[in-house]
Amino acid sequence: MEAVRGIGFDLDHTLAIDNRLERVAFAHLLELLEAEGGHALGTLSDEIDAIDDLLRRQRCAELTLEEAVESFVAHRGIRPGARYFDWYRGEVLSMVPQFVVPLPNVKPTIEALHERSIQMAVLTNGWNPLQLRKAERAGFTGPVLVSTDIGKNKPDPGAFELLLERLGTPPAQTWYVGDDPRGDIAGAQRAGMQAIWINWERREYPADLRPPEHTISRFEELLELVPEAAPAP
């Protein structure tokens, strides 16, 4: 493995967890719709399943966030309108300080990597300004590339190529750290990057995928893999 000069990070479940704040915000929106004459789809379990499916489709770029909110509102008997989209966005953003929790030792590890002259950026699926606020909450203040802004979703290699362009480092000397074997690890490897799987949830790696170059269970283990000072080009 060549010396590392740049590191890209996933955000959700890599730098921080958001405790399903988008799901909770949709549940809050349901309360508003019911107060205005709307109706639930069924049990709470039915609602959670429907919300999670809607969020999955939005994260896979099948729907924009606005379309997801419109669908949610319409299926509960209320005519969609811009005010519901604005309400939902505002609700999600207001919940960030209470819901988003950085993984242990993220901020000091990033500071230590910066001292070792490592270029760093985040590449994440999602929407802004939510993902930017999550990154800031995790203690990351560098560049944040978000799928809805760049027009590409992980695991599309094109998303990782844009990350490499932003970092200004060659693929073989760039790592990508993430928790999702298919979206993060396999995607980064297809772009020629070195993949670091953070497995703090102690899961089994899919047997049908090429293994990551390294596996860590704690974020600060990155410092054991990176030399004290990056060698000169």
C-alpha positions as CSV (number, residue, x, y, z in Angstrom):
1,M,0.0,0.0,0.0
2,E,1.4,3.4,-1.0
3,A,1.8,6.3,1.4
4,V,-1.4,8.1,2.1
5,R,-1.7,11.8,1.1
6,G,-5.5,12.2,1.1
7,I,-8.4,10.7,3.0
8,G,-12.1,10.9,2.2
9,F,-14.7,10.2,4.8
10,D,-18.2,9.0,4.7
11,L,-20.4,10.9,7.2
12,D,-23.3,9.0,8.6
13,H,-22.2,6.1,10.8
14,T,-18.6,7.0,10.1
15,L,-18.1,10.5,11.6
16,A,-21.4,10.6,13.5
17,I,-24.8,9.0,14.0
18,D,-28.0,11.0,13.5
19,N,-30.4,8.7,15.5
20,R,-32.8,8.7,12.6
21,L,-33.6,12.3,12.8
22,E,-35.2,12.4,9.3
23,R,-37.5,9.5,10.3
24,V,-38.5,11.4,13.4
25,A,-39.1,14.6,11.5
26,F,-41.5,12.8,9.2
27,A,-43.3,11.5,12.3
28,H,-43.6,15.0,13.5
29,L,-44.9,16.0,10.1
30,L,-47.6,13.3,10.4
31,E,-48.8,15.0,13.6
32,L,-49.2,18.3,11.7
33,L,-51.1,16.6,8.9
34,E,-53.4,14.8,11.3
35,A,-54.2,18.1,13.0
36,E,-55.1,19.5,9.5
37,G,-57.5,16.6,8.7
38,G,-55.0,14.1,7.3
39,H,-54.7,10.4,8.3
40,A,-52.1,7.9,9.2
41,L,-51.6,4.9,6.9
42,G,-52.1,2.4,9.7
43,T,-50.2,1.4,12.8
44,L,-47.0,3.1,14.0
45,S,-45.1,0.2,12.6
46,D,-46.7,0.7,9.2
47,E,-45.8,4.4,9.3
48,I,-42.1,3.7,10.2
49,D,-41.9,1.1,7.4
50,A,-43.4,3.6,4.9
51,I,-41.1,6.4,6.1
52,D,-38.0,4.3,5.9
53,D,-38.9,3.2,2.4
54,L,-39.4,6.8,1.3
55,L,-36.1,7.8,2.8
56,R,-34.3,4.9,1.1
57,R,-35.7,6.0,-2.3
58,Q,-34.6,9.6,-1.6
59,R,-31.1,8.5,-0.6
60,C,-30.8,6.4,-3.8
61,A,-31.8,9.4,-5.9
62,E,-35.1,7.9,-7.0
63,L,-36.8,10.9,-5.5
64,T,-35.7,14.4,-4.6
65,L,-36.3,15.5,-1.0
66,E,-39.1,17.7,-2.2
67,E,-40.8,14.8,-4.0
68,A,-40.4,12.6,-1.0
69,V,-42.2,15.2,1.2
70,E,-44.9,15.7,-1.4
71,S,-45.5,11.9,-1.6
72,F,-45.7,11.7,2.1
73,V,-48.2,14.5,2.4
74,A,-50.4,13.3,-0.5
75,H,-50.6,9.7,0.8
76,R,-52.0,11.0,4.0
77,G,-54.9,12.8,2.4
78,I,-53.5,16.4,2.3
79,R,-52.9,18.4,-0.8
80,P,-49.1,18.9,-1.0
81,G,-47.7,22.4,-0.9
82,A,-44.4,24.2,-0.5
83,R,-45.1,25.0,3.1
84,Y,-44.9,21.3,4.1
85,F,-41.5,21.0,2.4
86,D,-40.2,24.1,4.1
87,W,-41.6,22.9,7.4
88,Y,-39.9,19.5,7.1
89,R,-36.6,21.0,6.1
90,G,-36.7,23.4,9.0
91,E,-37.7,20.6,11.5
92,V,-34.8,18.4,10.4
93,L,-32.3,21.2,10.6
94,S,-33.5,22.2,14.0
95,M,-33.0,18.7,15.4
96,V,-29.3,18.4,14.4
97,P,-27.8,19.6,17.7
98,Q,-29.9,17.2,19.8
99,F,-29.9,14.2,17.5
100,V,-26.5,14.1,15.8
101,V,-23.8,12.5,18.0
102,P,-20.1,12.3,16.8
103,L,-18.4,9.0,17.1
104,P,-15.8,8.9,19.8
105,N,-12.5,10.6,19.1
106,V,-13.4,11.9,15.6
107,K,-12.4,15.5,16.2
108,P,-9.0,14.9,17.8
109,T,-8.2,12.2,15.2
110,I,-9.0,14.7,12.3
111,E,-6.9,17.3,14.0
112,A,-4.0,14.9,14.3
113,L,-4.3,13.9,10.6
114,H,-4.3,17.5,9.7
115,E,-1.0,17.9,11.6
116,R,0.4,15.1,9.5
117,S,-0.3,17.0,6.3
118,I,-3.2,14.8,5.2
119,Q,-5.7,16.3,2.8
120,M,-9.2,15.5,3.9
121,A,-12.8,15.9,2.7
122,V,-16.2,14.3,3.2
123,L,-18.1,12.5,0.5
124,T,-21.7,11.7,1.5
125,N,-25.1,10.9,0.1
126,G,-27.8,13.2,1.3
127,W,-28.9,16.9,1.0
128,N,-27.6,20.2,2.2
129,P,-27.5,22.1,4.4
130,L,-28.2,19.0,6.5
131,Q,-25.1,17.1,5.7
132,L,-22.9,20.1,6.2
133,R,-24.4,20.7,9.6
134,K,-23.9,17.1,10.5
135,A,-20.2,17.3,9.5
136,E,-19.8,20.4,11.6
137,R,-21.5,18.7,14.6
138,A,-18.9,15.9,14.2
139,G,-16.1,18.4,14.3
140,F,-15.2,18.3,10.6
141,T,-14.8,21.7,9.1
142,G,-13.2,20.8,5.7
143,P,-14.8,20.3,2.3
144,V,-18.1,18.4,2.3
145,L,-19.2,16.9,-1.1
146,V,-22.9,16.0,-1.0
147,S,-24.7,13.9,-3.6
148,T,-27.5,16.4,-4.3
149,D,-24.9,19.1,-4.9
150,I,-22.5,17.1,-7.1
151,G,-25.2,15.2,-9.0
152,K,-23.7,11.7,-8.2
153,N,-24.5,9.2,-5.5
154,K,-22.2,6.7,-4.0
155,P,-21.2,4.0,-5.0
156,D,-21.0,5.7,-8.5
157,P,-17.2,5.9,-9.1
158,G,-17.9,9.3,-10.5
159,A,-18.6,10.6,-7.0
160,F,-15.3,9.3,-5.8
161,E,-13.5,10.9,-8.8
162,L,-14.9,14.2,-7.8
163,L,-13.6,13.6,-4.3
164,L,-10.2,12.9,-5.7
165,E,-10.3,16.1,-7.7
166,R,-11.2,18.1,-4.6
167,L,-8.4,16.4,-2.6
168,G,-5.9,16.8,-5.3
169,T,-4.3,13.4,-4.6
170,P,-3.8,10.3,-6.8
171,P,-6.2,7.4,-6.2
172,A,-3.4,5.0,-5.1
173,Q,-2.4,7.5,-2.4
174,T,-5.9,8.3,-1.2
175,W,-8.0,6.4,1.3
176,Y,-11.7,6.4,1.8
177,V,-13.1,5.6,5.2
178,G,-16.7,4.4,5.5
179,D,-19.0,1.9,7.2
180,D,-21.0,0.7,4.2
181,P,-19.3,-2.2,2.4
182,R,-21.1,-1.6,-0.9
183,G,-21.7,2.1,-1.0
184,D,-18.4,3.1,0.6
185,I,-15.8,0.4,0.3
186,A,-16.6,-1.2,-3.0
187,G,-17.3,2.2,-4.6
188,A,-13.9,3.6,-3.5
189,Q,-12.1,0.5,-4.7
190,R,-13.7,0.8,-8.1
191,A,-12.3,4.3,-8.3
192,G,-8.8,3.0,-7.5
193,M,-8.7,4.2,-3.9
194,Q,-7.6,2.3,-0.8
195,A,-10.7,1.5,1.3
196,I,-10.8,1.5,5.1
197,W,-13.8,-0.1,6.6
198,I,-14.8,1.2,10.0
199,N,-16.7,-1.6,11.7
200,W,-17.6,-0.2,15.0
201,E,-20.9,-2.0,14.8
202,R,-19.1,-5.4,14.6
203,R,-20.8,-6.7,11.5
204,E,-19.7,-9.4,9.1
205,Y,-18.2,-8.2,5.9
206,P,-20.1,-9.5,2.8
207,A,-18.4,-12.5,1.4
208,D,-19.1,-11.5,-2.2
209,L,-17.1,-8.3,-2.0
210,R,-13.4,-7.7,-2.3
211,P,-12.1,-7.2,1.3
212,P,-11.1,-3.6,2.4
213,E,-7.4,-2.8,2.6
214,H,-7.8,-2.2,6.3
215,T,-10.6,-2.7,8.9
216,I,-10.8,-0.6,12.1
217,S,-13.3,-0.7,14.9
218,R,-12.3,2.7,16.5
219,F,-11.9,5.9,14.6
220,E,-8.6,6.8,16.3
221,E,-7.0,3.6,14.9
222,L,-6.5,5.6,11.7
223,L,-3.5,7.2,13.4
224,E,-1.9,3.8,13.8
225,L,-2.0,3.4,10.0
226,V,-0.8,6.9,9.0
227,P,2.8,7.9,9.4
228,E,3.6,10.9,11.7
229,A,4.4,13.0,8.7
230,A,3.5,12.3,5.1
231,P,6.5,11.9,2.8
232,A,7.3,14.7,0.3
233,P,6.0,14.1,-3.2
